[in-house]
Amino acid sequence: MERWLVTGANGFLGSRLMKFYQEKYEITGAHHGNLDITDEAAAAEFVRAAAPQLVIHCAAISNTGTCQENPGLSEAVNVNGAVNLARACRETGSRLIFMSSDQIYAGNRTMVPAKEENTPELVNVYGLHKRQAEEEIMAILPDSVCLRLPWMYDFPWRGLKSNSNLLGNLLRALIQNRPLTLPVHDYRGITWAMEVVKNIEAAGTLPAGIYNFGSGGTLSTYETARAVLAMVTDGEDRSGLLIPDQERFAEQPRNLLMDTEKIRGCGIEFPDTVEGFRRCFEESPEYMTGMIRQR
């Protein structure tokens, strides 16, 4: 049985990877309680003991506000921690998959989905450090795979970490009948976390390099929310729950949309953003039933 090591094993994505693949692979989970990835010696020893064929590095400080306010902490975890793992993988001969971010594209001044080779201005600390980590990882371990992930969502499954995401925000608005304000000048792919999880296995055999890894689309966050709300209200008009924010990003629309041609060329497919929500709902009937009863 192939051995995997998943960092951030108690986190949003890592916990789902652990659960989904636990019967197929021998998986070691690294988390705050058993590994400080900022400690180079500890990281080397942990990877050496696990002896994995594949390391999936999910651990990060992913809150962009926290990174902006604490750049030293962000650098320690998001850059130095990743570098420590890359060095450890080089020693053990393990392959590394690094979870990067669409925030690298936050400075995109066009309305065209970004390709991997595009290099827009890095406008926030989180995106800066993810890009820096990519560069250092590829220098240390050229056979690595870096996956630029978009904003993800999932239902709050028992025992798995939840996060702040569009689906959760919509559910709270629907159940509490409390309006939700969303920007109309913010464009991004939004991806069901389980689509990422299911495609990680194939990512382990990708040619080395950087890949946009998630759902595409053309809609703003507000437009996406309207489409998703229509799915869960079964024709009932609840559009008043959504308030369009016309001011945020008005001077310069934010475009985090990613071009996924490269990953599709490798045989890995993601549905577009709206279709991804539809699949999520179809595969989670117990949650959908509860939502319909409560609205």
N, C-alpha and C positions, 0 to 999 in steps of 0.2 A: 504493500500500500504506500502510495506516494505521501511524503511528509510536507505539510505546509506550516508556516508560521504566519499568524495574522496579528499585526499590532493594532492597538485601538480596539481590542477584542470585546470590550464592554461598551463601545460607542455605537452610534447609529448604524453605520455601514458594517463595521467589524462584527457586531453581534449577529447581524443577519447572515453574513458570510459563514460564521461559525455554525449557526444552526442549519443552514441549507446544506453545507457540505460535510457535516460531522460524521455521516455514515459512509461517505465515499473516500475521504482522505484522513490520514492521521494528522490532526490539527492541534498545534500548540497555540494558545492565545496569550498574547502579551498585553498587559494593561497597567494602569497606575500602581496597582498593588504589588506587582511582581517585577516591574522593569521601569527604570528611569532612562529613557532613550537619550537624554542629554549627557549621560555618563558613558563615555566611549568604551571604557573597560567593561562596564556592566553589559552594554549592548553586545560587545564581542563575545563575552562569556555566555550570554543567553542564547545567541544564535549558534554558537559552537555546541552547546548542550542539546539544543533542539535538532540540529543537523538537518535542516529542511532542504528539500529540493527547490521550493518556491517560498519566497517571503512576500507577503502582501502588506504593504505599509500604509495603513489607514490612520494611524495616530496623528493628531494634529490639534492645534488651536485654530478652529475654523470660524470662530465668530470674528467677522471683519472689524467690528467696533472694538473688541478686546485687543486685537492685534494693533489697531491704529493707536490706541491709548497706551499700549505696552509693547513697543517695538522690540525691546531687548528680550522680553519673554517670547515673543513670536519668533525672533531669530534663533533663540536657543532651542525651541521645540521644532519649528517648521523647517529650519535650515540645518542646524547642527545635529539635531536628532536624526534627520534623514541621511546626512553625511555619515554619521556613526554607523547606521545600519548598512549603508552601501559598502563601507570599509569592512564590516563584519561579513557581508555576503561575499565580498572578494576573497576573503580568507577561507571561507567554507565552500566556495564554488556554488553558492545558492543563486538562483535567479531572483531578481527584484522587480516587483510591480509597485510603482509609486503613485499614490493618489494625489494628483495635482488639482487645478481648479480653473473654471471659466473666468475667475476674477482676474486672470492674466490679461483678459481682453477688455477690461473695464474702461480702458482709454480709447477704445475703438470709436473713431469719429465718423465712420461711415455707417450706412444702414445695411451693409452686406455682411452675411454670416462670416465669421473669422475662420481662416484656415490655420493649420498648425504653424506654418512658416510666417504668418503675419506677426509683426512685432510692434503693436501699438504702445503708446506711452503707458508706463506702469503708474497708476494713479492711487493705489492704496497699498498699505504695508503688507497685507496678506498676499495680494497678487505678486508684489515684488519678491517676497520671500519664497513663494511657490516657484516662481521662475528661477530664482537663484538656486533653489534646491534641485530643480531639474538639471540645470547646467552642471552643478557639482557632481550630482549622481552620475550623469552620463560621462563625465571626465574620469571618475573613479571606476565605474563599472559600465563600460560601453554597451554591454548586452542587455541593459535594463529597459523596461517599458514604463513610460510615464503616461498616465491617463488623466486628461483634463476633464473633470467631472462638473456637471451643472448642479443647480439647486435640486435636491432630491426630496421625496416625500414617501410616506407609507402610513398605513393605519397603525395605531399604537398597540402593537401586539404585546401580550403579557410576557414579561421577562426580557423584553428587548428594549433597548434605549430608543426613546422618541427624540424628536428635535423640533425646532420651530420651522414649520413648512406651510406651503399654501393649502394643502389638504386639511391640515389641522385647523388652520385659521378659518377656512370655509365652514368646517363642521361646527366650530364654536359659534360662528355667526348664525348659522342655521338653527342650531339647537337653542341658543339663548335669544334668538331674534334680535341680535345686536348688529347694526350695520358695520361693514368692513370697508375701509378706504384703501384703494389700490391705485398705483400710478398708471397713467395711460401712455407715458413716454418711456416706459421701461420694457425692453424686449429681451426675452431670454427663453431658452429651452428649459423645461422643467420635467424632471425624470422620475419615474417610479423606481425606488431603490432596488426593488427585486429584479428589474430589467438589468441593472448594473450587476447585481449579484449573479444572475444566471449567465451573463456574458463574461464574467471574470475567468472562468475556466478556459475559455478560448483565448482570452487575453494572455494567458500564460505561455502560449506558443507563438505569439505575434513576433514579427521581426522587430529588432530593437528600435526604439525611437519614441516619439511623442505622438499621442493620438487624442483627438477630440472624442469623448466617450459618453454619449448620452443622446437624448432626444433633441431633434431639431424642431423647427416651426417658424412661423412668421408673426405670431400674435404678441401683443403686449401682455403684461401680467394681468391687467384689468380684463382684457378680452378673453384670456385663457380662463379666468375665474368665472366669467359669464357663461362660457361654454360648459364648464364643469358643473356649475350650479344648475344649469338646465338639465343635465343628466340625472342629478339626484333629486330634483323636485318633480320629476315625471309630468312635465307640462304645466305645473302650477306656477304662476307668475310670482317669483320672489326676487325679481331684479332690483327691487328697492333696497335689498340687503347690501348691495354693492354701490359704493360711492366713488365716482371717478376722481382721482387726484390729478388735476390739470396743471399743477404748479411744479411738482417734483420732476426734475430732469427736463423741464420745459425749454430752457435755453439750449441745452445740449442733450438730446435723448440718449439714454444709456442703451447700448446694444451689446448684450452678452451672447447673442445667438452664435452657435458654432456650426461650421460646415463639417459634415460627417462623411464626406466622400471617401476620405482615406480609410476610415475604419470599415466602411461598407465594402471597399475594394478588397478587404481582407476577409470578407465573409461574415462580419459581425453586424447585425442589424438592430436598430432601435426604432420603435414606432415614433411618429411625431408626437408632440406634447399632448394634444387632446386625445389621440388614440391611446396613448399610454395610460391616461386616467381611465378611459373606458375599460381597458384590460384589467387595471387594478380593481375596479368595481366588480367586474365579472368574476374575478378570481377570489373575491372577498365577500361572498353573499351574506355571511352572518353580520358583517358590519353594515352592509347596505340595508338589510332588513331593519336593523336597529335605528338607522338614520331616518328611514321613512316613517317609522312609528313615532319618532320624537319630534319631527318637524311640524 
